[in-house]
Every structure is written in C-alpha cells, then in structure tokens.
Amino acid sequence: PEPEVWDLWADDTPKRRKGPAPLPAPKLVLPGHAESYNPPSEYLFSEEEKKAWEEQDEQDRTLSHLPHKYDALRRVPAYKEFIAERFKRCLDLYLVPRALRHRMNVDPESLLPKLPSPKDLRPFPTHVAVSYEGHSGLVRGVAVEASGQWIATVSSDQMLIIWEVASGRPFRSVKFNSAATAVSWHPRCCMLVVAAEEAIFFVDPGLEAVSNSSEVGGASEHELGSTTREATVASLLVLRATESRQSDDNDAEKAEGAKARAVRWRVVASDSLLFHGGCRITIATDGDVQQLTWHAKGNYCAAVSPKARAPSNQCIIHALHQQKSMRPFSKLKGGQVQSCAFHPTKPHFIVATMRSVRIYDLQKQEHLKQLVSGAKWISSITVHNSGDHVVVGSYDRRLVWFDLDFGSK
C-alpha cells in the first residue's frame, strides 16, 4: 500500500468530520452554610435531629455529612468520606446518560387549523332580512311569543315595544318611568310580564283578537276561540279581593318593611298611562329584576333580583292563578342568584348562583343536586324540553352542558 503523506506547510487543513457538540458534564451543587467549618448555630443539629439523620437512608438524606462548628480552620480534621465521594463523582461523570436533543423547528402557522373557504360554507345569511328599529337605548331583554308571530323587546330608554316578526312593524309600545330590564311571554296565552320601575307588570297587549282576525276560514270557531282566550287573559289579570288584600299588605309592610314589598299584588290605576298600555297588575320588587321566566304550564313566574337588599328577595316565585308570591329561599349558599329555570315535567327548580347550579325539589322542599360548572361568573341558564339537559353560559365566555342522567360535572 502506498504510504500516506501530509503536506505540513499547506494552507488548507484537511476537513474533519463534525461530530456532536460536546455536552457539559453535570455540575456539583455549590456548598452552602452547612458545609462551613464555622456555620451559624441554626444549621447545627440537635440530638434528636442527629439520631433521625443517622437512621435515615443515604439516598434520602438532604446533607451528606453532619455540620460541625470549629473556631479555626486548622482545627478541622480530615474528611473521611473524601475518597468515596471522589469515586462517586467519577462514576457520575462516566455513567451519566447524556444525549443530544435537537430543537424542533415548527412553523407556528402549521399548528393552526386550515379554515374552509366561505364559498364551501354556503348557504349562510349574507344580508339582514328584517330589522327591528325603534329603541334609542340599550336593549335589555328580548322575548318571542309561543306562536312565533310576535316579539317583545325592552330597553334602557324606558320602552316596551311589541313587533310583528314577519314584517318588523312595531304594533304596540308602552312607556315606563324608568329603564325596563326584563320581559317574558306567557307560554300559553298572549300575555306579558315586564320588569321596570323596581316592579313587575302583567301586561295584556291585546293581541288575541289581532292574531285570530288574520285567519279567514271557520269564522264561528275562530270567534269562539278568540273570545275564550280573551276571557282567559282578562280573568287572569283581574285582582281578586282587592280591598282586603291591600289592607293586609299594608299591615304586612309596616311589620316587615321593605321585605313585604316584593309580595304585594296591586291593581294598576285605570286612569294611568300604563293601564291604557295594557298593564293590569303590578308587584313591587326589592331592586331591579334581571330575569323573568315562566313555568311550562303558565301558572308560575319566577323573578330574579341579584341586587336585592333582602337575601330572600333575590328569587321570588309568583303564582298567577292563586295570585300569591312565595320566597323559596331565606338564605342561599353560593352568593347572589344569577338565573333560574323551571323543570318542564318535574316539580324541580334550578337556580344558578355565581359559580354553581343547584336543583331543588319544591314539593319536598329539599336540595337534590349541585352542578359544578367551573365558570367564574354564570350569566344564564336554560333547560331542554325533555328536562335531561341543562346548558349554562358565563361572562368569561364559557358554555357548560350538563347531562342530568350522568354526573354533576
């Protein structure tokens, strides 16, 4: 074989194959005060600590030696574990598993999902079909009538406006003396309940005759049905035993103060503008009502006032047929009541506080279940028509779906 020859005086050195970069060896822990020959007194072990240290396994010890105190460095004796520690250190340097970890260069855009083209998502709304314009302030509540023909809105401009859904035409408006905060339709007849002026009003908008007169066929049956429904709404909004009720409520108000205001039923004066707008019965509330919800059968209406002065007035259930008001909770755990809902088939009442949802049995008057949402501030709650599912919304942009047949989380 030919001998290998190197040019010592050449300018270009031979290229060497690049290997992995040298990895740094594991470093020892720097000595602290306990390793000093004159440590502070708090680092010295007591007799009990010495005994516990000696009984401990070597791998479980935080210190490899017992701290001792010497007045001079020349009085420190030789360390008997020196050779053993050096040997262990050499083993660490020799046997430590060291591997070269390559950094992953990932494009951030590749982690984002690819959105489909808007053309592939059609058909979707591209223009406004109907616009309901008439409020000058913030709209605080929207409710759709059961038949889908009418929609009611309340606003901070003190107005209640009833619109026709198909055309967007305002049919009727009612002016209150303060901002209207909530509205809800009766589930079985054309009747409204509105929250304004720190009170709730039961309103007869007079839509029964309008909705039935638009139908042409079967005039006699429709006229009979119209008069029956009108009589039903009119009978519901007639306050029975007015004089005795007012005298009893006045006595109750003197005895209980502001707490009794939230359960007093009164007739709207016939010469007022609210009466001409359709308001028939009013109930004073303890603070502004933020939500109104009806039972599926239309007999009970629940009003939620989170900022009520009395804790028992945060959630009140009003019975329309009996014309009575009930406070189901004297005190409620979990903070202020944010929202509530009736179970559609069972006598259960679902109450949402700031961070949890509780289910109560109104007949047995007992707590059934607590649903932990994980949300910081619950804003709304709704129940499926079957009663098996509860959906909770929150101000921190979360949506929580509970299946009542399985668990509470």
JORADA-V180938 format. One record per residue. RES is the residue in one small letter. PSI is psi in radians with two decimals (NA if undefined). Layout:
res/psi
RES/PSI
RES/PSI
This chain:
res/psi
p/2.56
e/2.43
p/2.56
e/2.33
v/2.35
w/2.43
d/1.84
l/-0.46
w/0.18
a/2.63
d/-0.63
d/2.03
t/2.62
p/2.44
k/2.24
r/2.61
r/2.22
k/2.24
g/-3.06
p/2.61
a/2.48
p/2.35
l/2.42
p/2.52
a/2.65
p/2.39
k/2.63
l/2.67
v/2.34
l/2.51
p/2.57
g/-2.78
h/-0.52
a/-0.45
e/-0.05
s/2.64
y/-0.29
n/1.17
p/2.78
p/2.74
s/-0.49
e/-0.26
y/-0.16
l/2.45
f/2.54
s/3.08
e/-0.67
e/-0.69
e/-0.63
k/-0.75
k/-0.71
a/-0.62
w/-0.68
e/-0.58
e/-0.22
q/2.63
d/2.63
e/-0.61
q/-0.35
d/-0.10
r/2.38
t/-0.50
l/2.43
s/-0.12
h/2.91
l/2.24
p/2.38
h/2.71
k/2.20
y/2.55
d/-0.27
a/2.68
l/-0.54
r/-0.24
r/-0.04
v/2.17
p/3.04
a/2.54
y/2.01
k/-0.37
e/0.26
f/-0.86
i/-0.69
a/-0.69
e/-0.66
r/-0.66
f/-0.73
k/-0.59
r/-0.70
c/-0.65
l/-0.67
d/-0.72
l/-0.52
y/-0.67
l/-0.04
v/2.30
p/1.97
r/2.27
a/2.59
l/2.04
r/2.13
h/2.36
r/2.33
m/2.18
n/1.69
v/2.31
d/2.16
p/-0.53
e/-0.45
s/-0.33
l/-0.37
l/2.46
p/2.60
k/2.10
l/2.44
p/2.81
s/2.49
p/-0.45
k/-0.52
d/-0.25
l/-0.01
r/2.64
p/2.44
f/2.79
p/2.27
t/-0.18
h/2.85
v/2.17
a/-0.92
v/2.35
s/2.26
y/1.66
e/2.24
g/-0.36
h/2.52
s/-0.07
g/-3.02
l/2.25
v/2.11
r/-0.34
g/2.55
v/2.37
a/2.42
v/2.33
e/2.68
a/-0.64
s/-0.22
g/0.13
q/-0.48
w/2.66
i/2.42
a/2.41
t/2.51
v/2.64
s/2.92
s/-0.08
d/0.30
q/0.38
m/2.49
l/2.15
i/2.31
i/2.15
w/2.69
e/2.16
v/-0.76
a/-0.72
s/-0.33
g/0.27
r/2.25
p/2.12
f/-0.72
r/2.57
s/2.53
v/2.29
k/2.17
f/3.05
n/-0.14
s/3.12
a/2.35
a/2.28
t/-0.39
a/2.71
v/2.58
s/2.44
w/2.56
h/2.36
p/-0.26
r/-0.08
c/2.90
c/1.42
m/2.53
l/2.66
v/2.23
v/2.47
a/2.13
a/2.75
e/0.59
e/0.79
a/2.87
i/2.50
f/2.32
f/2.08
v/2.33
d/1.75
p/-0.12
g/0.67
l/-0.17
e/-0.86
a/-0.61
v/-0.80
s/-0.55
n/-0.47
s/-0.32
s/-0.30
e/2.46
v/-0.88
g/2.63
g/1.08
a/-0.71
s/-0.74
e/-0.71
h/-0.66
e/-0.68
l/-0.77
g/-0.66
s/-0.82
t/-0.63
t/-0.80
r/-0.69
e/-0.71
a/-0.61
t/-0.83
v/-0.74
a/-0.67
s/-0.58
l/-0.57
l/0.40
v/2.13
l/2.15
r/2.55
a/1.05
t/-0.80
e/-0.80
s/-0.62
r/-0.76
q/-0.68
s/-0.71
d/-0.69
d/-0.62
n/-0.73
d/-0.69
a/-0.62
e/-0.66
k/-0.63
a/-0.73
e/-0.29
g/-2.40
a/-0.36
k/-0.55
a/-0.25
r/-0.50
a/-0.02
v/0.25
r/2.15
w/2.29
r/2.72
v/2.38
v/2.33
a/2.36
s/-0.33
d/0.17
s/2.83
l/-0.53
l/-0.60
f/-0.70
h/-0.45
g/-0.15
g/-0.09
c/2.25
r/-0.77
i/2.47
t/2.55
i/2.13
a/2.55
t/2.81
d/1.38
g/3.04
d/2.38
v/2.23
q/-0.34
q/2.49
l/2.26
t/2.49
w/2.66
h/2.71
a/-0.53
k/-0.18
g/0.20
n/-0.52
y/2.48
c/2.23
a/2.37
a/2.31
v/2.14
s/1.60
p/-0.50
k/0.46
a/2.52
r/-0.66
a/2.28
p/-0.54
s/-0.27
n/0.06
q/-0.52
c/2.05
i/2.38
i/2.16
h/2.17
a/2.00
l/-0.76
h/-0.73
q/-0.25
q/0.90
k/2.74
s/2.43
m/2.43
r/1.77
p/-0.36
f/2.15
s/-0.74
k/2.44
l/2.28
k/2.65
g/0.06
g/-2.74
q/2.57
v/2.22
q/-0.61
s/2.86
c/2.89
a/2.63
f/2.49
h/2.36
p/-0.47
t/-0.38
k/2.76
p/0.90
h/2.55
f/2.17
i/2.14
v/2.30
a/2.10
t/-2.82
m/-0.67
r/-0.04
s/2.93
v/2.28
r/2.47
i/2.24
y/2.60
d/2.00
l/-0.51
q/-0.86
k/-0.23
q/0.97
e/2.76
h/2.25
l/-0.87
k/2.64
q/2.24
l/2.12
v/2.03
s/-0.57
g/-0.02
a/2.70
k/-0.59
w/1.86
i/2.39
s/-0.60
s/2.86
i/2.52
t/2.64
v/2.40
h/2.72
n/-0.47
s/-0.33
g/0.06
d/-0.20
h/2.41
v/2.25
v/2.28
v/2.32
g/2.69
s/2.83
y/-0.32
d/0.50
r/0.78
r/2.59
l/2.11
v/2.27
w/2.11
f/2.37
d/1.93
l/-0.26
d/-0.28
f/-1.45
g/-2.94
s/0.16
k/NA
